[in-house]
Amino acid sequence: MATATETASDTPLDISPNAAKEIRKIIRKKNIPDGYGLRVGVKGGGCSGMSYVLGFDKKREKDQEFEIDGITVYMDQRHGLYLMGTQINYHDGLNARGFTFENPNATETCGCGASFAA
């Protein structure tokens, strides 16, 4: 378990500038309280085997804590294997809208990009 906040260069994942901007916007609009951070993780399920988790939560016992572009990020240390090198993006266009994950560990993804196999 990381005891101190790690810098962006030490993190297993990255948040694009567009995604960071949208996350900060959500924090302001939804009044996310202090002590909560962005939870990034994986869970079993989805058409390809695993789904991404993205939401706001308090830090848990087995979490690593990262500071990426001014955003506190929590990730269960066991999920690092699946998320190493992943970039979280945000698209706001006619063809796509929402958060996406570019995961170099994914051997297969579903059509919507919400689940993957590793």
N, CA, C and O atoms as a MOPAC input file, in Angstrom:
PM7 MOZYME 1SCF
protein

 N      0.84800 1    -1.17600 1     0.00000 1
 C      0.00000 1     0.00000 1     0.00000 1
 C      0.89100 1     1.23600 1     0.00000 1
 O      1.82200 1     1.35100 1     0.79700 1
 N      0.58600 1     2.15400 1    -0.90700 1
 C      1.34900 1     3.39000 1    -0.96300 1
 C      0.98300 1     4.24300 1     0.25000 1
 O     -0.19500 1     4.46700 1     0.52700 1
 N      1.98200 1     4.70600 1     0.95500 1
 C      1.70700 1     5.50800 1     2.13600 1
 C      1.68000 1     6.99200 1     1.82200 1
 O      1.07400 1     7.77100 1     2.55700 1
 N      2.31800 1     7.38400 1     0.75900 1
 C      2.33100 1     8.78600 1     0.37200 1
 C      1.74700 1     8.91500 1    -1.02100 1
 O      1.74800 1     7.95600 1    -1.79300 1
 N      1.25700 1    10.08000 1    -1.33700 1
 C      0.73700 1    10.32800 1    -2.66800 1
 C      1.88800 1    10.27500 1    -3.65700 1
 O      2.92000 1    10.91600 1    -3.46200 1
 N      1.70200 1     9.51200 1    -4.71100 1
 C      2.73200 1     9.38900 1    -5.73500 1
 C      2.50200 1    10.42800 1    -6.81200 1
 O      1.37100 1    10.86400 1    -7.02500 1
 N      3.56100 1    10.82600 1    -7.49300 1
 C      3.43700 1    11.81900 1    -8.54100 1
 C      2.96600 1    11.15800 1    -9.82900 1
 O      2.99100 1     9.93300 1    -9.94800 1
 N      2.53800 1    11.96900 1   -10.79400 1
 C      2.00100 1    11.44700 1   -12.04700 1
 C      2.99500 1    10.53500 1   -12.75800 1
 O      2.58600 1     9.57000 1   -13.40400 1
 N      4.29200 1    10.81800 1   -12.65300 1
 C      5.28000 1     9.98400 1   -13.32800 1
 C      5.40200 1     8.59800 1   -12.70300 1
 O      5.95100 1     7.68900 1   -13.32500 1
 N      4.89600 1     8.42500 1   -11.47600 1
 C      4.95100 1     7.13800 1   -10.78600 1
 C      3.66500 1     6.33200 1   -10.92500 1
 O      3.58600 1     5.20600 1   -10.43300 1
 N      2.66700 1     6.88900 1   -11.58400 1
 C      1.36300 1     6.24100 1   -11.62100 1
 C      1.29300 1     5.16900 1   -12.70000 1
 O      1.96800 1     5.27300 1   -13.72400 1
 N      0.48100 1     4.14100 1   -12.47600 1
 C      0.33500 1     3.08800 1   -13.47600 1
 C     -0.59400 1     3.49000 1   -14.61700 1
 O     -0.67700 1     2.78900 1   -15.62600 1
 N     -1.29700 1     4.62200 1   -14.46400 1
 C     -2.20100 1     5.05700 1   -15.51500 1
 C     -2.09300 1     6.54700 1   -15.72800 1
 O     -1.42500 1     7.25000 1   -14.97100 1
 N     -2.76400 1     7.02700 1   -16.77700 1
 C     -2.68700 1     8.43900 1   -17.13900 1
 C     -4.09500 1     8.95500 1   -17.39100 1
 O     -4.98000 1     8.19500 1   -17.78400 1
 N     -4.29900 1    10.22800 1   -17.16600 1
 C     -5.56900 1    10.88300 1   -17.45000 1
 C     -5.28700 1    11.97500 1   -18.46800 1
 O     -4.46300 1    12.85400 1   -18.22000 1
 N     -5.96000 1    11.92800 1   -19.60500 1
 C     -5.74400 1    12.93300 1   -20.65300 1
 C     -6.21800 1    14.29800 1   -20.16400 1
 O     -7.02400 1    14.37600 1   -19.23700 1
 N     -5.72500 1    15.37400 1   -20.77800 1
 C     -6.18700 1    16.71500 1   -20.38500 1
 C     -7.70500 1    16.87600 1   -20.50200 1
 O     -8.32100 1    17.49500 1   -19.63300 1
 N     -8.32100 1    16.33300 1   -21.55900 1
 C     -9.78200 1    16.42900 1   -21.69600 1
 C    -10.49900 1    15.69200 1   -20.57100 1
 O    -11.48700 1    16.19100 1   -20.03400 1
 N    -10.01000 1    14.51000 1   -20.21100 1
 C    -10.62100 1    13.74100 1   -19.12600 1
 C    -10.44700 1    14.46700 1   -17.79900 1
 O    -11.38600 1    14.52400 1   -17.00600 1
 N     -9.26600 1    15.02100 1   -17.54100 1
 C     -9.02000 1    15.74800 1   -16.29600 1
 C     -9.95700 1    16.95200 1   -16.18200 1
 O    -10.50200 1    17.22900 1   -15.11300 1
 N    -10.13200 1    17.64900 1   -17.27900 1
 C    -11.03100 1    18.80700 1   -17.29600 1
 C    -12.45800 1    18.37600 1   -16.95900 1
 O    -13.12800 1    19.03500 1   -16.16400 1
 N    -12.92700 1    17.28400 1   -17.55200 1
 C    -14.28200 1    16.79100 1   -17.30100 1
 C    -14.43000 1    16.28700 1   -15.86200 1
 O    -15.46700 1    16.50800 1   -15.23700 1
 N    -13.41500 1    15.62000 1   -15.33800 1
 C    -13.46200 1    15.12600 1   -13.95700 1
 C    -13.56100 1    16.29400 1   -12.98000 1
 O    -14.35400 1    16.25000 1   -12.03900 1
 N    -12.76400 1    17.33500 1   -13.19800 1
 C    -12.83100 1    18.51300 1   -12.32500 1
 C    -14.21400 1    19.17600 1   -12.41900 1
 O    -14.74800 1    19.65400 1   -11.41800 1
 N    -14.78200 1    19.20100 1   -13.62000 1
 C    -16.11900 1    19.76100 1   -13.82700 1
 C    -17.16700 1    18.96400 1   -13.03200 1
 O    -18.04800 1    19.55000 1   -12.40300 1
 N    -17.06800 1    17.65200 1   -13.06300 1
 C    -17.99700 1    16.79600 1   -12.31400 1
 C    -17.83500 1    17.01600 1   -10.81300 1
 O    -18.82600 1    17.08200 1   -10.08500 1
 N    -16.59400 1    17.12900 1   -10.34600 1
 C    -16.33900 1    17.36600 1    -8.92100 1
 C    -17.03600 1    18.64200 1    -8.46700 1
 O    -17.65700 1    18.67700 1    -7.40500 1
 N    -16.92600 1    19.69900 1    -9.28700 1
 C    -17.57800 1    20.97600 1    -8.94200 1
 C    -19.10600 1    20.86700 1    -9.01100 1
 O    -19.80000 1    21.27100 1    -8.07800 1
 N    -19.62300 1    20.32400 1   -10.10600 1
 C    -21.07500 1    20.26600 1   -10.30600 1
 C    -21.77100 1    19.36700 1    -9.28800 1
 O    -22.86300 1    19.69100 1    -8.82100 1
 N    -21.15700 1    18.25600 1    -8.94500 1
 C    -21.77000 1    17.29200 1    -8.02600 1
 C    -21.36400 1    17.52500 1    -6.57700 1
 O    -21.78300 1    16.78600 1    -5.68600 1
 N    -20.54400 1    18.55600 1    -6.33700 1
 C    -20.08400 1    18.87600 1    -4.97800 1
 C    -19.49500 1    17.65900 1    -4.28000 1
 O    -19.88100 1    17.33000 1    -3.15800 1
 N    -18.56400 1    16.99600 1    -4.94500 1
 C    -17.90500 1    15.82800 1    -4.35600 1
 C    -17.14400 1    16.31500 1    -3.11300 1
 O    -16.30800 1    17.21100 1    -3.22000 1
 N    -17.42300 1    15.73600 1    -1.94000 1
 C    -16.80900 1    16.23600 1    -0.69500 1
 C    -15.30500 1    15.96100 1    -0.60900 1
 O    -14.77700 1    15.06000 1    -1.26100 1
 N    -14.64400 1    16.76000 1     0.20800 1
 C    -13.23300 1    16.51700 1     0.50700 1
 C    -13.09400 1    15.11800 1     1.09000 1
 O    -14.00400 1    14.62100 1     1.75500 1
 N    -11.96000 1    14.48900 1     0.84000 1
 C    -11.74000 1    13.13700 1     1.33500 1
 C    -12.12900 1    12.08300 1     0.32400 1
 O    -11.81900 1    10.90500 1     0.50700 1
 N    -12.80300 1    12.48400 1    -0.74300 1
 C    -13.15500 1    11.56200 1    -1.81900 1
 C    -12.19400 1    11.76600 1    -2.97500 1
 O    -11.73000 1    12.87800 1    -3.22600 1
 N    -11.90300 1    10.68800 1    -3.67000 1
 C    -11.04600 1    10.75800 1    -4.84000 1
 C    -11.67600 1     9.98300 1    -5.97400 1
 O    -12.71300 1     9.34000 1    -5.80600 1
 N    -11.05400 1    10.04700 1    -7.10900 1
 C    -11.52000 1     9.30900 1    -8.27800 1
 C    -11.07600 1     7.86300 1    -8.15000 1
 O     -9.87800 1     7.58200 1    -8.11200 1
 N    -12.02700 1     6.94600 1    -8.08400 1
 C    -11.70700 1     5.52000 1    -8.01500 1
 C    -11.64600 1     4.97900 1    -9.42700 1
 O    -12.58700 1     5.10800 1   -10.20900 1
 N    -10.48800 1     4.35800 1    -9.73700 1
 C    -10.28900 1     3.69300 1   -11.02200 1
 C     -9.98700 1     2.23900 1   -10.71500 1
 O     -9.14900 1     1.93800 1    -9.86500 1
 N    -10.66800 1     1.33900 1   -11.40500 1
 C    -10.44100 1    -0.07400 1   -11.15000 1
 C    -11.08900 1    -0.94400 1   -12.19600 1
 O    -11.51500 1    -0.47400 1   -13.25100 1
 N    -11.15500 1    -2.22500 1   -11.88200 1
 C    -11.78900 1    -3.20700 1   -12.75000 1
 C    -12.67300 1    -4.10400 1   -11.90000 1
 O    -12.48600 1    -4.22000 1   -10.68900 1
 N    -13.63600 1    -4.73500 1   -12.55400 1
 C    -14.46800 1    -5.73100 1   -11.87500 1
 C    -14.85600 1    -6.78000 1   -12.90400 1
 O    -14.87400 1    -6.51300 1   -14.10500 1
 N    -15.16400 1    -7.96200 1   -12.42400 1
 C    -15.59900 1    -9.02600 1   -13.30900 1
 C    -16.94200 1    -8.68900 1   -13.92200 1
 O    -17.81400 1    -8.12400 1   -13.26200 1
 N    -17.10100 1    -9.03900 1   -15.18900 1
 C    -18.37200 1    -8.79400 1   -15.86400 1
 C    -18.17000 1    -8.10100 1   -17.19000 1
 O    -17.04700 1    -7.75600 1   -17.55700 1
 N    -19.24200 1    -7.90000 1   -17.90000 1
 C    -19.15800 1    -7.29900 1   -19.22000 1
 C    -19.00000 1    -8.38100 1   -20.26700 1
 O    -18.68000 1    -9.52400 1   -19.94200 1
 N    -19.22000 1    -8.03300 1   -21.50200 1
 C    -19.21300 1    -9.04400 1   -22.56300 1
 C    -17.81500 1    -9.56600 1   -22.88700 1
 O    -17.69200 1   -10.59900 1   -23.54600 1
 N    -16.76900 1    -8.89000 1   -22.44900 1
 C    -15.40600 1    -9.37200 1   -22.70800 1
 C    -14.72700 1    -9.93100 1   -21.46300 1
 O    -13.57600 1   -10.36000 1   -21.54300 1
 N    -15.40100 1    -9.93900 1   -20.32000 1
 C    -14.84900 1   -10.56100 1   -19.11800 1
 C    -14.61200 1    -9.63200 1   -17.95100 1
 O    -14.86600 1   -10.01200 1   -16.80800 1
 N    -14.12500 1    -8.40900 1   -18.20500 1
 C    -13.87500 1    -7.45600 1   -17.13000 1
 C    -14.39600 1    -6.09300 1   -17.55700 1
 O    -14.34100 1    -5.73500 1   -18.73400 1
 N    -14.90200 1    -5.33500 1   -16.58800 1
 C    -15.39800 1    -3.98600 1   -16.84400 1
 C    -14.56500 1    -2.98100 1   -16.06100 1
 O    -13.99500 1    -3.30100 1   -15.01800 1
 N    -14.50500 1    -1.77400 1   -16.57700 1
 C    -13.79300 1    -0.70000 1   -15.89000 1
 C    -14.68600 1    -0.08500 1   -14.82200 1
 O    -15.90800 1    -0.04600 1   -14.96500 1
 N    -14.06400 1     0.39500 1   -13.75400 1
 C    -14.75000 1     1.10300 1   -12.68200 1
 C    -14.20900 1     2.52800 1   -12.67600 1
 O    -12.99700 1     2.74300 1   -12.68600 1
 N    -15.11500 1     3.49100 1   -12.66000 1
 C    -14.73200 1     4.90000 1   -12.61000 1
 C    -15.80200 1     5.62700 1   -11.81300 1
 O    -16.96100 1     5.67300 1   -12.22500 1
 N    -15.42300 1     6.19100 1   -10.68400 1
 C    -16.38000 1     6.89800 1    -9.83700 1
 C    -15.64700 1     7.57600 1    -8.69700 1
 O    -14.41700 1     7.59600 1    -8.67100 1
 N    -16.38300 1     8.12500 1    -7.76700 1
 C    -15.78600 1     8.81600 1    -6.61800 1
 C    -16.01900 1     8.00500 1    -5.36400 1
 O    -17.09800 1     7.44700 1    -5.16200 1
 N    -15.00000 1     7.94200 1    -4.52100 1
 C    -15.04300 1     7.07000 1    -3.35800 1
 C    -14.00800 1     7.54900 1    -2.34500 1
 O    -13.13500 1     8.35700 1    -2.66200 1
 N    -14.12300 1     7.03800 1    -1.12600 1
 C    -13.09400 1     7.27800 1    -0.10700 1
 C    -11.99500 1     6.23700 1    -0.26100 1
 O    -12.20100 1     5.17400 1    -0.84700 1
 N    -10.84000 1     6.55800 1     0.26900 1
 C     -9.70400 1     5.64000 1     0.20600 1
 C     -9.98300 1     4.41800 1     1.06600 1
 O    -10.52100 1     4.51900 1     2.16800 1
 N     -9.60000 1     3.25200 1     0.53200 1
 C     -9.76700 1     1.98300 1     1.23700 1
 C     -8.39900 1     1.43900 1     1.64900 1
 O     -7.35900 1     1.93600 1     1.21700 1
 N     -8.42600 1     0.42100 1     2.48300 1
 C     -7.19500 1    -0.12100 1     3.06400 1
 C     -6.16200 1    -0.55100 1     2.02000 1
 O     -4.98000 1    -0.25200 1     2.19100 1
 N     -6.55300 1    -1.22800 1     0.96400 1
 C     -5.59200 1    -1.75800 1    -0.01200 1
 C     -5.36700 1    -0.83300 1    -1.20200 1
 O     -4.82200 1    -1.26000 1    -2.21900 1
 N     -5.77800 1     0.42100 1    -1.08800 1
 C     -5.65400 1     1.36300 1    -2.20000 1
 C     -4.26900 1     1.96900 1    -2.30800 1
 O     -3.57900 1     2.19800 1    -1.31500 1
 N     -3.89600 1     2.21600 1    -3.53600 1
 C     -2.77300 1     3.09400 1    -3.82800 1
 C     -3.39300 1     4.45800 1    -4.08100 1
 O     -4.52300 1     4.54600 1    -4.56100 1
 N     -2.67500 1     5.50700 1    -3.76700 1
 C     -3.16000 1     6.86900 1    -3.97500 1
 C     -2.20700 1     7.59200 1    -4.90400 1
 O     -0.99000 1     7.55900 1    -4.71700 1
 N     -2.76800 1     8.24300 1    -5.90400 1
 C     -1.97800 1     8.98500 1    -6.88400 1
 C     -2.55600 1    10.38400 1    -7.03600 1
 O     -3.74600 1    10.61100 1    -6.81800 1
 N     -1.70700 1    11.29500 1    -7.40600 1
 C     -2.12500 1    12.64800 1    -7.74000 1
 C     -1.80900 1    12.83100 1    -9.22500 1
 O     -0.64400 1    12.84500 1    -9.62300 1
 N     -2.85700 1    12.97100 1   -10.03900 1
 C     -2.67400 1    13.13100 1   -11.48300 1
 C     -3.37000 1    14.41700 1   -11.90100 1
 O     -4.59100 1    14.52800 1   -11.80000 1
 N     -2.60500 1    15.37400 1   -12.36400 1
 C     -3.14300 1    16.65000 1   -12.84900 1
 C     -4.06900 1    17.29400 1   -11.81900 1
 O     -5.11600 1    17.84000 1   -12.16400 1
 N     -3.67000 1    17.22200 1   -10.55600 1
 C     -4.45100 1    17.83500 1    -9.48100 1
 C     -5.63300 1    17.01200 1    -9.00700 1
 O     -6.41500 1    17.47800 1    -8.17900 1
 N     -5.77800 1    15.80300 1    -9.51300 1
 C     -6.90000 1    14.93400 1    -9.14900 1
 C     -6.36800 1    13.78400 1    -8.29900 1
 O     -5.42000 1    13.10500 1    -8.69200 1
 N     -6.97500 1    13.56700 1    -7.13900 1
 C     -6.60800 1    12.43700 1    -6.29100 1
 C     -7.26100 1    11.18800 1    -6.86400 1
 O     -8.47200 1    11.14800 1    -7.08100 1
 N     -6.44000 1    10.16500 1    -7.10600 1
 C     -6.91400 1     8.92100 1    -7.70900 1
 C     -6.63800 1     7.77900 1    -6.74400 1
 O     -5.53300 1     7.65500 1    -6.21600 1
 N     -7.65600 1     6.93900 1    -6.51400 1
 C     -7.51800 1     5.73600 1    -5.69900 1
 C     -7.67600 1     4.51500 1    -6.60100 1
 O     -8.55700 1     4.46300 1    -7.45900 1
 N     -6.80200 1     3.53800 1    -6.38400 1
 C     -6.87800 1     2.29800 1    -7.14100 1
 C     -6.44500 1     1.15500 1    -6.24300 1
 O     -5.38000 1     1.21700 1    -5.62900 1
 N     -7.25400 1     0.11900 1    -6.16000 1
 C     -6.88400 1    -1.07800 1    -5.41700 1
 C     -5.57900 1    -1.59200 1    -6.01500 1
 O     -5.47200 1    -1.74000 1    -7.23200 1
 N     -4.59500 1    -1.86300 1    -5.17600 1
 C     -3.27500 1    -2.26800 1    -5.66700 1
 C     -3.33600 1    -3.52100 1    -6.54100 1
 O     -2.47300 1    -3.71400 1    -7.39700 1
 N     -4.34200 1    -4.37400 1    -6.34000 1
 C     -4.48000 1    -5.59800 1    -7.14000 1
 C     -4.90300 1    -5.30600 1    -8.57200 1
 O     -4.73000 1    -6.15200 1    -9.44900 1
 N     -5.45700 1    -4.11700 1    -8.82400 1
 C     -5.92600 1    -3.77100 1   -10.16000 1
 C     -4.81600 1    -3.22700 1   -11.05300 1
 O     -4.99500 1    -3.10600 1   -12.26500 1
 N     -3.67800 1    -2.90200 1   -10.46100 1
 C     -2.56000 1    -2.35500 1   -11.22500 1
 C     -2.11800 1    -3.25800 1   -12.35800 1
 O     -1.72800 1    -2.77000 1   -13.41800 1
 N     -2.17100 1    -4.55100 1   -12.15700 1
 C     -1.79400 1    -5.51500 1   -13.18200 1
 C     -2.62800 1    -5.33100 1   -14.45000 1
 O     -2.11300 1    -5.46600 1   -15.56000 1
 N     -3.91000 1    -5.02500 1   -14.28500 1
 C     -4.81700 1    -4.88100 1   -15.42600 1
 C     -4.81200 1    -3.47500 1   -16.01200 1
 O     -5.16200 1    -3.28800 1   -17.17700 1
 N     -4.41700 1    -2.48500 1   -15.21300 1
 C     -4.51800 1    -1.09500 1   -15.64700 1
 C     -3.18400 1    -0.43200 1   -15.98200 1
 O     -3.16400 1     0.72200 1   -16.41000 1
 N     -2.07400 1    -1.13900 1   -15.79500 1
 C     -0.75500 1    -0.56000 1   -16.05900 1
 C     -0.68600 1    -0.00200 1   -17.48100 1
 O     -0.91200 1    -0.72600 1   -18.45000 1
 N     -0.37200 1     1.28700 1   -17.59600 1
 C     -0.21700 1     1.92500 1   -18.90000 1
 C     -1.51200 1     2.41900 1   -19.52300 1
 O     -1.49800 1     2.93200 1   -20.64200 1
 N     -2.63500 1     2.27400 1   -18.82100 1
 C     -3.93000 1     2.69300 1   -19.35200 1
 C     -4.05300 1     4.21100 1   -19.33900 1
 O     -3.62100 1     4.87500 1   -18.39800 1
 N     -4.64700 1     4.74500 1   -20.39500 1
 C     -4.95200 1     6.17100 1   -20.42900 1
 C     -6.46800 1     6.34400 1   -20.43600 1
 O     -7.17900 1     5.72300 1   -21.22600 1
 N     -6.94400 1     7.20400 1   -19.53500 1
 C     -8.36500 1     7.54700 1   -19.48100 1
 C     -8.55000 1     8.81100 1   -20.30900 1
 O     -7.88300 1     9.82000 1   -20.08000 1
 N     -9.45800 1     8.74500 1   -21.27000 1
 C     -9.75400 1     9.88300 1   -22.13200 1
 C    -11.20900 1    10.28300 1   -21.96000 1
 O    -12.01500 1     9.53200 1   -21.41100 1
 N    -11.53100 1    11.47400 1   -22.43500 1
 C    -12.91500 1    11.91700 1   -22.48300 1
 C    -13.17100 1    12.49300 1   -23.86100 1
 O    -12.41300 1    13.32900 1   -24.35300 1
 N    -14.25700 1    12.03200 1   -24.48100 1
 C    -14.64300 1    12.51000 1   -25.80300 1
 C    -15.99200 1    13.20300 1   -25.69500 1
 O    -16.89600 1    12.72500 1   -25.00900 1
 N    -16.11900 1    14.32700 1   -26.37600 1
 C    -17.36100 1    15.09600 1   -26.35500 1
 C    -17.68800 1    15.52700 1   -27.78300 1
 O    -17.72500 1    16.71800 1   -28.09300 1
 N    -17.92000 1    14.55400 1   -28.63000 1
 C    -18.18800 1    14.85400 1   -30.02900 1
 C    -19.45600 1    14.19600 1   -30.52100 1
 O    -20.18800 1    13.57200 1   -29.75300 1
 N    -19.70600 1    14.34000 1   -31.79600 1
 C    -20.90400 1    13.75300 1   -32.39200 1
 C    -20.83300 1    12.23500 1   -32.45800 1
 O    -21.84800 1    11.55900 1   -32.29400 1
 N    -19.64500 1    11.69500 1   -32.69500 1
 C    -19.49300 1    10.24600 1   -32.84000 1
 C    -19.28800 1     9.52100 1   -31.51600 1
 O    -19.57400 1     8.32900 1   -31.41100 1
 N    -18.80300 1    10.22000 1   -30.52600 1
 C    -18.54600 1     9.57800 1   -29.23500 1
 C    -18.64700 1    10.62000 1   -28.13400 1
 O    -18.25600 1    11.77500 1   -28.30200 1
 N    -19.18500 1    10.17600 1   -26.99600 1
 C    -19.26000 1    11.05300 1   -25.83200 1
 C    -19.07600 1    10.20200 1   -24.58900 1
 O    -19.73600 1     9.17700 1   -24.41800 1
 N    -18.17700 1    10.63600 1   -23.72800 1
 C    -17.95600 1     9.94600 1   -22.47100 1
 C    -16.50500 1     9.55500 1   -22.27500 1
 O    -15.64100 1     9.86900 1   -23.09400 1
 N    -16.25600 1     8.86300 1   -21.17100 1
 C    -14.91700 1     8.42600 1   -20.82200 1
 C    -14.58900 1     7.13200 1   -21.56100 1
 O    -15.43600 1     6.25000 1   -21.70600 1
 N    -13.35700 1     7.03600 1   -22.01900 1
 C    -12.87900 1     5.81900 1   -22.66700 1
 C    -11.55200 1     5.42300 1   -22.04000 1
 O    -10.85800 1     6.25000 1   -21.44700 1
 N    -11.21200 1     4.15500 1   -22.17700 1
 C     -9.97700 1     3.61300 1   -21.62200 1
 C     -9.14800 1     3.02800 1   -22.75400 1
 O     -9.61600 1     2.15700 1   -23.48700 1
 N     -7.92400 1     3.50500 1   -22.89600 1
 C     -6.97900 1     2.92600 1   -23.84800 1
 C     -6.02500 1     2.06900 1   -23.03000 1
 O     -5.10400 1     2.57200 1   -22.38600 1
 N     -6.26800 1     0.76700 1   -23.07200 1
 C     -5.55500 1    -0.16600 1   -22.20500 1
 C     -4.64800 1    -1.07300 1   -23.03000 1
 O     -5.14200 1    -1.91200 1   -23.78300 1
 N     -3.32400 1    -0.92000 1   -22.90100 1
 C     -2.40000 1    -1.75900 1   -23.66700 1
 C     -2.39800 1    -3.22400 1   -23.21800 1
 O     -1.86000 1    -4.08300 1   -23.91700 1
 N     -2.99300 1    -3.51200 1   -22.06600 1
 C     -3.04900 1    -4.88400 1   -21.55500 1
 C     -4.24700 1    -5.66400 1   -22.07400 1
 O     -4.31900 1    -6.88200 1   -21.91000 1
 N     -5.18200 1    -4.97000 1   -22.69500 1
 C     -6.40500 1    -5.62100 1   -23.17300 1
 C     -6.09200 1    -6.45800 1   -24.41100 1
 O     -5.56800 1    -5.94800 1   -25.40100 1
 N     -6.41700 1    -7.73600 1   -24.34500 1
 C     -6.22700 1    -8.61500 1   -25.49800 1
 C     -7.47800 1    -8.65500 1   -26.35500 1
 O     -7.44500 1    -9.08400 1   -27.50900 1
 N     -8.59000 1    -8.19900 1   -25.77100 1
 C     -9.87500 1    -8.19100 1   -26.47300 1
 C    -10.74700 1    -7.14000 1   -25.81500 1
 O    -10.72000 1    -6.99300 1   -24.59300 1
 N    -11.52600 1    -6.40100 1   -26.60600 1
 C    -12.45500 1    -5.43000 1   -26.05400 1
 C    -13.81200 1    -5.60500 1   -26.71600 1
 O    -13.91600 1    -6.14300 1   -27.81900 1
 N    -14.84500 1    -5.14700 1   -26.03100 1
 C    -16.18100 1    -5.21400 1   -26.61600 1
 C    -16.36700 1    -4.02200 1   -27.54600 1
 O    -15.54000 1    -3.11000 1   -27.56800 1
 N    -17.42900 1    -4.03100 1   -28.29500 1
 C    -17.69500 1    -2.96300 1   -29.25700 1
 C    -17.85200 1    -1.58800 1   -28.62500 1
 O    -17.47300 1    -0.58400 1   -29.22900 1
 N    -18.40500 1    -1.52900 1   -27.42100 1
 C    -18.62100 1    -0.22700 1   -26.77800 1
 C    -17.40000 1     0.23600 1   -25.98800 1
 O    -17.35100 1     1.39100 1   -25.56500 1
 N    -16.41700 1    -0.63300 1   -25.78100 1
 C    -15.20700 1    -0.26200 1   -25.06000 1
 C    -15.33100 1    -0.26700 1   -23.55500 1
 O    -14.40500 1     0.15500 1   -22.86200 1
 N    -16.45800 1    -0.73600 1   -23.02700 1
 C    -16.67200 1    -0.71900 1   -21.58300 1
 C    -16.11300 1    -1.95300 1   -20.88700 1
 O    -15.96900 1    -1.95700 1   -19.66400 1
 N    -15.79500 1    -3.00700 1   -21.65000 1
 C    -15.22800 1    -4.19100 1   -21.03100 1
 C    -14.07400 1    -4.71800 1   -21.87300 1
 O    -13.91800 1    -4.36500 1   -23.04200 1
 N    -13.26300 1    -5.58000 1   -21.24000 1
 C    -12.06600 1    -6.07800 1   -21.90500 1
 C    -11.66600 1    -7.42200 1   -21.32900 1
 O    -12.15600 1    -7.84000 1   -20.28000 1
 N    -10.76700 1    -8.09000 1   -22.03300 1
 C    -10.13200 1    -9.30500 1   -21.54200 1
 C     -8.63700 1    -9.04700 1   -21.49400 1
 O     -8.09300 1    -8.34800 1   -22.34900 1
 N     -7.97700 1    -9.61300 1   -20.49600 1
 C     -6.52700 1    -9.41400 1   -20.37000 1
 C     -5.81600 1   -10.75900 1   -20.34900 1
 O     -4.59000 1   -10.80700 1   -20.24900 1

